[in-house]
Every structure is written in structure tokens, then in C-alpha cells.
């Protein structure tokens, strides 16, 4: 059975997955366009970090960063190579969106890459109701970034399946 629980991004297996994530980001995007956080940044108080595990084995991770004015940002969505294709990213995304709704956030944002490497991530987010949007928070327009938003409350409530 797969369990999603709050976890410590400094935990050894998680840190290794995050290091792999950062290495891929720097291999596919210019340094100034990499917005992924390392394990120490993910331990900040405004960030809640979760892992998905099966029988104690790490399958993936994801985080929710609280922004101003009832908004949040998805950070560090990543699955292990062995777990890809099993729906782990969907489970994590569903968990994060449910948590954002539970916290009564109005909108959930994310930034991902524009390169082909990131196409599966963009498809995942689009499939679950995220739409393209302008840069948010401290982000700037960047040809290597795609910004997406999911409205959680109000007239434009998105259904998330």
C-alpha cells in the first residue's frame, strides 16, 4: 500500500532524489531558469513536504509552499525512476491539491520547464485542471519556464479528479 506522509527533505533517500532532481533541472535548463529547491530550502517553515512510500521505499515527493493572499505553489514534484508510470505523481498531486483546499487556499500555482523534457509534467498538470498563466510571485517571464494555475475557490472552481 502506498502512503503519503509529511517527511523531512533532509532524510538521506529524499536528499538523493532531490539531488537527482536538481541535476536534471540544470542539465535541461540554463542555470538562471532553474527554480527547483534543494533539500535545505524545502525545510523552510512556509513549505510542507511530503513523500510517497510503499513498504518504506521512497517512490516520490512533492511540496506546497504558502504564498501571500491565499495562494500556494507546488514545488519539487518528483518520482523515482523505478516508480514512474505507476500513478505516483497523480497521487502526490491529488494530495497536495486536497491539502491546499483544506487550507482554504484560493489558487495553486506552479512553474515547470518549457523544454520537451518537461512535457510529461505539463500533461499531468493540464490533465488535472491547471492552465497556463502569467508569472506569479517573484517569477519573471522566461522562455524556459511555463507557469500554471489551478483555481480552488470562487466562480471558477476547477474539478480535480
Backbone as CSV, one residue per row, in Angstrom:
resi,resn,N_x,N_y,N_z,CA_x,CA_y,CA_z,C_x,C_y,C_z
1,UNK,0.836,-1.177,0.000,0.000,0.000,0.000,0.890,1.252,0.000
2,UNK,0.492,2.236,-0.765,1.266,3.478,-0.873,0.754,4.465,0.172
3,UNK,1.685,5.033,0.916,1.372,6.019,1.945,2.016,7.345,1.583
4,UNK,1.239,8.420,1.693,1.779,9.771,1.520,1.750,10.432,2.884
5,UNK,2.913,10.861,3.341,3.039,11.460,4.665,4.030,12.606,4.631
6,UNK,3.851,13.520,5.594,4.843,14.583,5.754,6.182,13.927,6.053
7,UNK,7.223,14.531,5.518,8.542,13.925,5.673,9.587,15.024,5.760
8,UNK,10.794,14.620,6.036,11.921,15.531,6.176,12.731,15.517,4.880
9,UNK,12.835,16.663,4.194,13.596,16.677,2.939,15.091,16.445,3.127
10,UNK,15.526,16.419,4.363,16.950,16.180,4.634,17.229,14.685,4.813
11,UNK,16.181,13.884,4.939,16.331,12.427,5.058,17.159,11.907,3.888
12,UNK,18.027,10.957,4.135,19.027,10.565,3.126,18.440,10.159,1.779
13,UNK,17.452,9.267,1.748,16.926,8.835,0.453,16.205,9.975,-0.265
14,UNK,15.561,10.852,0.506,14.880,12.007,-0.082,15.911,12.986,-0.645
15,UNK,16.957,13.223,0.115,18.006,14.142,-0.335,18.618,13.659,-1.650
16,UNK,18.835,12.366,-1.761,19.388,11.816,-3.006,18.431,12.026,-4.180
17,UNK,17.118,11.831,-3.946,16.127,12.062,-5.007,16.101,13.537,-5.400
18,UNK,16.179,14.418,-4.415,16.187,15.853,-4.703,17.462,16.277,-5.420
19,UNK,18.581,15.665,-5.072,19.841,15.950,-5.777,19.734,15.530,-7.245
20,UNK,19.097,14.372,-7.483,18.869,13.906,-8.859,17.963,14.886,-9.604
21,UNK,16.944,15.361,-8.914,16.008,16.333,-9.491,16.752,17.599,-9.905
22,UNK,17.562,18.139,-9.020,18.328,19.350,-9.339,19.297,19.113,-10.495
23,UNK,19.950,17.963,-10.501,20.888,17.658,-11.587,20.162,17.655,-12.932
24,UNK,18.961,17.062,-12.985,18.183,17.059,-14.225,17.765,18.470,-14.622
25,UNK,17.392,19.280,-13.634,16.975,20.657,-13.936,18.129,21.441,-14.557
26,UNK,19.325,21.325,-13.988,20.484,22.052,-14.513,20.962,21.469,-15.844
27,UNK,20.662,20.200,-16.100,21.050,19.579,-17.376,20.113,19.971,-18.511
28,UNK,18.896,20.416,-18.182,17.912,20.710,-19.224,17.576,22.185,-19.367
29,UNK,17.962,23.005,-18.408,17.616,24.433,-18.437,18.838,25.266,-18.060
30,UNK,18.920,26.488,-18.567,20.003,27.367,-18.132,19.893,27.622,-16.623
31,UNK,21.015,27.816,-15.969,21.043,27.981,-14.512,20.075,29.060,-14.023
32,UNK,19.980,30.159,-14.747,19.109,31.255,-14.313,17.624,30.905,-14.441
33,UNK,17.313,29.799,-15.116,15.924,29.374,-15.288,15.564,28.183,-14.398
34,UNK,16.487,27.757,-13.542,16.220,26.643,-12.633,15.661,27.204,-11.335
35,UNK,14.437,26.789,-10.998,13.764,27.286,-9.801,13.511,26.179,-8.778
36,UNK,14.077,25.005,-9.014,13.922,23.899,-8.075,14.680,24.220,-6.790
37,UNK,14.135,23.753,-5.681,14.740,23.994,-4.376,15.545,22.784,-3.923
38,UNK,16.634,23.053,-3.214,17.390,21.934,-2.644,16.746,21.502,-1.332
39,UNK,17.279,20.433,-0.745,16.673,19.860,0.454,16.623,20.830,1.632
40,UNK,17.630,21.678,1.774,17.605,22.616,2.903,16.546,23.699,2.696
41,UNK,16.358,24.182,1.478,15.333,25.192,1.196,13.932,24.614,1.393
42,UNK,13.763,23.330,1.125,12.456,22.694,1.292,12.080,22.488,2.755
43,UNK,13.027,22.739,3.652,12.748,22.626,5.089,12.269,23.952,5.681
44,UNK,12.071,24.969,4.848,11.622,26.283,5.318,10.232,26.178,5.941
45,UNK,9.918,27.062,6.893,8.625,26.972,7.588,7.401,27.157,6.698
46,UNK,7.515,27.885,5.585,6.359,28.098,4.710,6.138,26.945,3.731
47,UNK,6.938,25.897,3.851,6.834,24.758,2.937,6.471,23.498,3.719
48,UNK,5.469,22.784,3.192,5.118,21.465,3.717,5.576,20.455,2.677
49,UNK,6.302,19.454,3.130,6.935,18.488,2.238,6.393,17.096,2.533
50,UNK,6.035,16.367,1.457,5.512,15.011,1.595,6.320,14.036,0.729
51,UNK,6.307,12.782,1.158,6.837,11.706,0.322,5.769,10.629,0.172
52,UNK,5.873,9.914,-0.917,5.066,8.715,-1.151,6.006,7.528,-0.969
53,UNK,5.561,6.571,-0.158,6.375,5.382,0.106,5.498,4.130,0.067
54,UNK,6.148,3.040,-0.306,5.498,1.729,-0.281,6.427,0.790,0.462
55,UNK,5.949,0.229,1.552,6.777,-0.623,2.411,8.086,0.076,2.789
56,UNK,8.004,1.374,3.035,9.166,2.154,3.453,10.054,2.627,2.317
57,UNK,9.799,2.165,1.106,10.631,2.529,-0.045,10.109,3.829,-0.652
58,UNK,10.993,4.790,-0.839,10.632,6.084,-1.419,10.215,5.926,-2.879
59,UNK,9.044,6.495,-3.216,8.535,6.466,-4.584,8.518,7.857,-5.218
60,UNK,8.364,8.890,-4.384,8.296,10.242,-4.928,8.106,11.257,-3.823
61,UNK,8.098,12.527,-4.242,7.930,13.611,-3.280,7.249,14.797,-3.948
62,UNK,6.797,15.699,-3.108,6.184,16.940,-3.561,6.006,17.864,-2.378
63,UNK,5.842,19.153,-2.661,5.746,20.132,-1.580,4.742,21.222,-1.930
64,UNK,4.250,21.870,-0.886,3.359,23.013,-1.005,4.013,24.185,-0.295
65,UNK,4.252,25.245,-1.037,4.807,26.476,-0.477,3.676,27.486,-0.356
66,UNK,3.504,28.039,0.842,2.485,29.057,1.035,2.986,30.393,0.524
67,UNK,2.170,31.023,-0.299,2.453,32.356,-0.825,1.512,33.342,-0.136
68,UNK,1.586,34.578,-0.509,0.714,35.605,0.063,-0.707,35.479,-0.473
69,UNK,-1.649,36.075,0.252,-3.026,36.263,-0.214,-3.746,34.979,-0.604
70,UNK,-3.644,33.944,0.204,-4.411,32.727,-0.042,-3.976,31.945,-1.264
71,UNK,-2.692,31.998,-1.561,-2.167,31.291,-2.718,-1.065,30.329,-2.275
72,UNK,-0.863,29.308,-3.090,0.191,28.347,-2.825,0.900,27.979,-4.109
73,UNK,2.050,27.352,-3.947,2.845,26.913,-5.094,3.284,25.480,-4.883
74,UNK,3.135,24.673,-5.894,3.648,23.308,-5.874,5.136,23.358,-6.181
75,UNK,5.914,22.667,-5.357,7.358,22.607,-5.530,7.824,21.155,-5.502
76,UNK,8.905,20.899,-6.200,9.673,19.652,-6.091,8.877,18.374,-6.297
77,UNK,8.001,18.372,-7.287,7.315,17.127,-7.656,8.329,16.245,-8.380
78,UNK,8.504,15.027,-7.851,9.484,14.118,-8.448,9.140,12.690,-8.069
79,UNK,9.258,11.778,-9.016,9.124,10.363,-8.710,10.452,9.673,-8.996
80,UNK,10.684,8.577,-8.312,11.901,7.808,-8.558,11.778,7.122,-9.915
81,UNK,12.894,6.840,-10.566,12.816,6.158,-11.867,12.036,4.836,-11.794
82,UNK,12.206,4.072,-10.723,11.516,2.782,-10.597,10.008,2.940,-10.416
83,UNK,9.564,4.108,-9.942,8.135,4.317,-9.675,7.402,4.982,-10.823
84,UNK,8.096,5.407,-11.847,7.441,6.124,-12.942,6.461,5.215,-13.673
85,UNK,5.338,5.815,-14.070,4.309,5.066,-14.783,3.328,4.353,-13.866
86,UNK,3.466,4.546,-12.544,2.585,3.873,-11.576,1.528,4.807,-11.002
87,UNK,1.476,6.048,-11.460,0.484,6.981,-10.950,0.899,7.688,-9.669
88,UNK,2.156,7.598,-9.310,2.644,8.216,-8.068,2.527,9.735,-8.145
89,UNK,2.881,10.329,-9.278,2.774,11.789,-9.415,1.321,12.233,-9.256
90,UNK,0.382,11.485,-9.796,-1.031,11.824,-9.644,-1.448,11.724,-8.184
91,UNK,-1.009,10.701,-7.475,-1.329,10.576,-6.049,-0.782,11.759,-5.254
92,UNK,0.461,12.127,-5.516,1.066,13.259,-4.817,0.351,14.565,-5.160
93,UNK,0.075,14.761,-6.437,-0.604,15.981,-6.863,-1.989,16.081,-6.218
94,UNK,-2.727,14.988,-6.206,-4.042,14.964,-5.578,-3.927,15.313,-4.096
95,UNK,-2.939,14.754,-3.441,-2.730,15.025,-2.017,-2.436,16.504,-1.779
96,UNK,-1.574,17.084,-2.595,-1.212,18.493,-2.425,-2.412,19.397,-2.704
97,UNK,-3.163,19.106,-3.753,-4.347,19.914,-4.070,-5.375,19.793,-2.943
98,UNK,-5.587,18.593,-2.436,-6.520,18.414,-1.322,-6.056,19.199,-0.096
99,UNK,-4.776,19.175,0.183,-4.228,19.927,1.312,-4.420,21.429,1.096
100,UNK,-4.180,21.900,-0.112,-4.377,23.324,-0.414,-5.837,23.716,-0.209
101,UNK,-6.750,22.877,-0.651,-8.184,23.142,-0.442,-8.511,23.140,1.049
102,UNK,-7.951,22.191,1.782,-8.179,22.116,3.218,-7.672,23.353,3.950
103,UNK,-6.655,23.955,3.413,-6.118,25.192,3.991,-6.853,26.420,3.448
104,UNK,-7.852,26.179,2.638,-8.679,27.232,2.039,-7.878,28.188,1.158
105,UNK,-6.881,27.647,0.473,-6.166,28.469,-0.498,-7.084,28.716,-1.683
106,UNK,-6.947,29.871,-2.296,-7.796,30.232,-3.428,-7.218,29.777,-4.755
107,UNK,-5.895,29.802,-4.852,-5.242,29.410,-6.103,-3.961,28.644,-5.791
108,UNK,-3.653,27.740,-6.681,-2.440,26.954,-6.583,-1.665,27.160,-7.868
109,UNK,-0.405,27.523,-7.756,0.449,27.812,-8.904,1.579,26.811,-8.983
110,UNK,2.224,26.787,-10.133,3.464,26.040,-10.285,4.250,26.613,-11.446
111,UNK,5.532,26.323,-11.424,6.425,26.654,-12.531,7.071,25.354,-12.948
112,UNK,7.110,25.107,-14.244,7.804,23.944,-14.774,8.544,24.374,-16.034
113,UNK,9.320,23.476,-16.571,10.126,23.826,-17.727,9.347,23.805,-19.032
114,UNK,9.853,24.563,-20.006,9.242,24.627,-21.334,9.847,23.599,-22.292
115,UNK,10.982,23.015,-21.927,11.665,22.063,-22.803,10.873,20.752,-22.902
116,UNK,11.171,19.952,-23.936,10.486,18.676,-24.149,10.603,17.745,-22.941
117,UNK,11.716,17.823,-22.229,11.936,17.003,-21.038,10.774,17.130,-20.054
118,UNK,10.158,18.315,-19.992,9.093,18.604,-19.032,7.689,18.342,-19.585
119,UNK,7.580,17.865,-20.815,6.263,17.630,-21.424,5.389,16.689,-20.588
120,UNK,5.922,15.587,-20.032,5.057,14.737,-19.200,4.494,15.481,-17.983
121,UNK,5.294,16.328,-17.370,4.811,17.105,-16.220,3.715,18.070,-16.657
122,UNK,3.915,18.755,-17.768,2.890,19.698,-18.242,1.588,18.965,-18.559
123,UNK,1.694,17.766,-19.159,0.489,16.976,-19.454,-0.222,16.569,-18.163
124,UNK,0.533,16.166,-17.153,-0.049,15.793,-15.867,-0.837,16.959,-15.283
125,UNK,-0.225,18.121,-15.226,-0.894,19.283,-14.632,-2.114,19.709,-15.455
126,UNK,-1.994,19.697,-16.766,-3.127,20.068,-17.619,-4.280,19.090,-17.440
127,UNK,-3.955,17.817,-17.372,-4.971,16.776,-17.191,-5.761,16.987,-15.892
128,UNK,-5.145,17.646,-14.927,-5.786,17.846,-13.626,-6.250,19.277,-13.407
129,UNK,-6.469,19.989,-14.511,-7.142,21.278,-14.428,-6.266,22.513,-14.378
130,UNK,-4.965,22.365,-14.356,-4.093,23.531,-14.359,-4.082,24.143,-15.757
131,UNK,-4.035,25.459,-15.812,-3.969,26.185,-17.077,-2.789,27.136,-17.058
132,UNK,-2.308,27.473,-18.245,-1.199,28.420,-18.353,-1.608,29.765,-17.775
133,UNK,-0.649,30.455,-17.183,-0.898,31.771,-16.602,0.380,32.597,-16.693
134,UNK,0.289,33.881,-16.409,1.492,34.715,-16.381,2.367,34.342,-15.178
135,UNK,3.595,34.832,-15.166,4.447,34.594,-13.992,3.755,35.085,-12.718
136,UNK,4.005,34.427,-11.625,3.403,34.748,-10.332,4.520,34.952,-9.304
137,UNK,4.138,35.443,-8.141,5.085,35.677,-7.033,6.289,36.463,-7.553
138,UNK,7.489,35.941,-7.335,8.709,36.651,-7.750,9.247,36.195,-9.101
139,UNK,8.519,35.341,-9.800,8.981,34.854,-11.098,8.905,35.958,-12.142
140,UNK,9.744,35.833,-13.154,9.758,36.744,-14.295,9.512,35.927,-15.559
141,UNK,8.983,36.587,-16.583,8.789,35.936,-17.868,10.110,35.329,-18.325
142,UNK,10.061,34.072,-18.743,11.273,33.326,-19.090,10.900,32.319,-20.172
143,UNK,11.594,32.312,-21.302,11.240,31.363,-22.362,11.460,29.898,-21.965
144,UNK,12.174,29.654,-20.872,12.430,28.288,-20.415,11.437,27.831,-19.353
145,UNK,10.487,28.703,-18.985,9.522,28.382,-17.939,8.096,28.422,-18.471
146,UNK,7.272,27.542,-17.913,5.832,27.549,-18.128,5.212,27.728,-16.748
147,UNK,4.304,28.686,-16.632,3.625,28.973,-15.376,2.187,28.491,-15.493
148,UNK,1.705,27.832,-14.433,0.365,27.260,-14.469,-0.367,27.569,-13.169
149,UNK,-1.721,27.553,-13.266,-2.560,27.903,-12.121,-3.779,26.985,-12.090
150,UNK,-4.204,26.677,-10.863,-5.456,25.970,-10.628,-6.248,26.811,-9.638
151,UNK,-7.451,27.232,-10.036,-8.321,27.989,-9.149,-9.052,26.995,-8.248
152,UNK,-8.998,27.232,-6.943,-9.559,26.302,-5.977,-10.891,26.741,-5.398
153,UNK,-11.186,28.049,-5.429,-12.445,28.567,-4.882,-13.007,29.624,-5.816
154,UNK,-14.270,30.005,-5.595,-14.879,31.060,-6.404,-15.659,30.484,-7.552
155,UNK,-15.995,31.374,-8.493,-16.822,31.001,-9.638,-16.119,30.033,-10.574
156,UNK,-14.784,30.016,-10.530,-14.043,29.184,-11.471,-13.496,27.935,-10.819
157,UNK,-14.195,27.391,-9.827,-13.704,26.218,-9.128,-13.451,25.103,-10.127
158,UNK,-12.253,24.570,-10.098,-11.886,23.502,-11.017,-12.151,22.160,-10.347
159,UNK,-12.734,21.253,-11.075,-12.915,19.902,-10.560,-11.605,19.170,-10.751
160,UNK,-11.208,18.481,-9.746,-9.943,17.744,-9.765,-10.242,16.279,-9.568
161,UNK,-9.922,15.478,-10.576,-10.227,14.046,-10.479,-8.973,13.255,-10.270
